[in-house]
Every structure is written in structure tokens, then in C-alpha cells.
Amino acid sequence: MPNVLRNRAAVAALVFVSVAVAGCTGETPGTATPTPGTSPSSAAPDDPNVPKVANPLDASAFVGDACKLLPAAAAAELGFPEPGEASNDTSNPACSWHIRGKADGLQLILGSGNREKGMGGIAGLRKAKDSGQLRFLEPGPDVDGYPTVYYGLRDRRASGNCDLAVGIADDLTFSAHAGGYDNEQESCGNAQKAASAVIKTLKGA
């Protein structure tokens, strides 16, 4: 994996781990602590700043292999003909694609670990922003009817690095990270295209 994509993967993992840690400590005001028999989404109060997901999608079949979220044909259309590389982190399963000899990279992360810790969904990212774990969080365009946010330790879109989280349930997101591109249009455009392909995969599962 090229250094650029490896560094991006480390940053993405840091963001998701930070969100999960917040759910464990209970130190963040307003953080929901799941109790037996109570789902994280039902334990958390509604936040008017967080869009609701009208038609939740079931991603449980992909927790064991996040690479299956993006079919090979869809990856090839985005410029990644080689198979994706799964991460060793099973808390929030991830898969990365890269192009040999180029900086362009794509990574998908399924936030199932954040959901289990009561910090899932766009609501969890909002809590991370409010607690200072994220410095950047901005609403993005809906993708196939599902709400999105751009997020990160900082806004890197102008440098060709785009981090897009898609809410597929009130307590679950997946993220598409496109990096190493020349500008925001290319990186965020590919992140949105990847997100659309993942949604189609989830709908067909």
C-alpha cells in the first residue's frame, strides 16, 4: 500500500477509534451509554442537527469482509482494477484500493464498532465534533437518498483528500475516503460514486 494511502488509513482509523473511545468513557456530555436490551439508537436523544435515515440498510453481512461492499466492476470504474486490501482492524472493518505507481487511493470503513459502543451513525460523529475529537464536520450531499457529512481532523478537500461518511441507519455509517487526487472535485466526486455503489450493494444484499 502506498505511503499516502497508509497515512490516510491511519488518520481514518484514528477518527473512528476516537469516536468509539468516547462511547466507552462516558465523559462526553450527552454521550449515550448502551444498556442491556437497549439499542444505541434508542438510548440516544434525537438531535435536530442530525438527519434521520428513512430507509435503514442492513450491513451485517459485510462486517466480516468490508471489501465486498464495493464490487470489482464498480472499483474498476473508479480506476481501481486490483482487488481491495482488507484491514486487520475488526472493530470498524475497512478495505483499501490503490493504483500502482500513483497516489490515488480509496478506502471504505464500516462503522459497526462505533455502533456497538453507542457512538454510531452521523449522530456519533456529531458528538465527536462537539467533544473536540473531530475538528471538521460539514453536511454533504445526499447520496441515493442517504444523508452524508464531510468530516476529519481537518478539512483536506482542497488538497484532493475527501472523507465522506454516509448514514445508512440512525446508528450506523460507512465512510468513503478518496485521497491523492489533484483537487476536491476529483476526490469528493469519487467518494460519492463509491458511496453510491456501496448503497446499491447493500440494497441488493
N, C-alpha and C positions, 0 to 999 in steps of 0.2 A: 504494500500500500504506500503511495507517495507520501512524503512528509507533510504536505499541505493537508491531505485528507486525514492523515493520522492526527494532526494537530486539531483539525475540526472535530474529529470524533472525540477527542479528549475534552474539548470545550463542551460539546453537546452532552457527553456523559456527565460532566461536572454540573451542568444545569439541571439535568434530570435527577442526579443524585442529591443535589441541594434541595430540590423540591421534595424528594422523598424523606430526607432527613428532617425537614420542617414538620412533616406529618408525624414523625416519631417523637420529637422533643416535646411538643405541646407548648412551646414557649412563644409561638407566634400568636398574637391576639386574633381570635376568630377562627383559629385552625380547628377543624373538626377532628375528633379522636374517635375512630370507629369503635363500636362496642359489639359484643356478640349478638348476632341476629339483626344487626343494623347495617345496611349498606352505606358506604361513604357518601353517596349522593343524597340519601335520605337524612343523613346526620348533619349535612351542611345546610346552613340557611341560604335562601335564594339571594343572589347578588344581582341587583338591577343592571350592573355593568357587564354581566356575563350572559351571552346569548344562550338560550336553551336549544337543545338538539331535538327537533321534532320527530325524527325517524332514526332512533339509535341503531347502530350496526354492531353485530357480534364479531369480535376479532379473536375469540378464544382459540380458534383452530390454528392461529398463526403465532401463538406465544412460543411454541417450540421451534419455529423457523420463520423469522421475520423476512427472509429473502423471498419467500413465496408470496409476500404482499405485492410484489412487482413482477408480473410475468416477463419472461425473457424477451418476448416480442415488444412489449412496452418499453423495456430498458433499452433495447436496440434502437427504437425510435428516438429515444433521448440521447443517443450517441454512446451507449454502453453495451457493446456486443458480448463482453465477457461476463461470466456468471458473477453474482454478488458474493461478498465475503461476510459471513455471519460473525458477529462479535462474540466474545467469551462471557459477556455480562448477561446473565439470565434475568436480572431484576427488571430491566427495561430492554427487551430483545431488540437488536439492531442488525442492519445489514448495509454494507457499503459497496459501491460500484466506482470504478475509476477507469480512465483511459490510459493505456501505456504511453509513456513519453509526454503526457500532457498533465496539466494541473487540475483539469476539470474533474469534479467528484460529486457523488450523490450518496447520501445516507438517509435511511429510514429508521426511525425509532418508534417502537410501540410502547406507550406509557402504561403498561399493565402493572408494573411495580409501584408507580405513583398511585394508581387506583387502589391497590391493596393497602396502601398506607394512609388512605384518606386524603390524598393530595392530587387526585386525578382530574382530568378534564381541563378546560380553559379556566375554570374556577381555581384549580390548583396553581396554575401559572399566575393568575391574578394575585393570589395570596403570596406567592413567591416574590412578585414585584412589590407588593405592599410591605413585605418584611425586609426588602433590600437585597434579596438573593438574586433577583434579576434587576438590571438597571434599565432595560428597554422592553417595552411591551406595547404593541400598537395593533388595533384591529386591521385585519386583512380582508380581501375579497372572499365572499362565499365561493366554495368550490363544489360544484354539483349539488348545491343546496345546503352544504355543511359549513358552519362558521369557522373562521380561521383567525389566527393572530400571528404577527411577526414578533419574535422575541429573541433575547440573548443577553449576554453580559454587557453588550453594547450593540448599537445599530451598525452593521457591517455591509449593508446593502450597496452602498455607493462603491465599495471596493470589490463587488462581484461575489459577495457571500450572502446567501439568503437562508434564514431559519424560519420555517413556516410550520406552525402547529395547527392541526385540524381537529375540531371537536366532533367525534363520531358517537359520543354519548355524553351526558352531562358530567360523567366522572371518568371519561377516557378520551385521550387524544393519541394521534400518531403525529410524528414530526417528519418533515422532508427538509433536509439540509443540502442545498446545492452551493458548491463553492469552487473557487479557482477560475471564475469567469471574468470577462472583461468589464461587465457593468451590471447594474441592478436589473435591467430588462432581461438579460440572458439568465441570470441566476434565479431570480424570482419567477420568471416565466417557466423555467424547467422545474422548479419546486412545485409550482401549481399544476403543471402537466403530470408530474409524478404523483401528486396527491389525487388528481382525478383518476389516474389509473388504479391507485390503491382502493379508492372508493368503489370503482367498478368491480374489483376483485372481491371486496368484502360483500357487496350486494349479491354476487354470484356464488358465495360460499355456502 
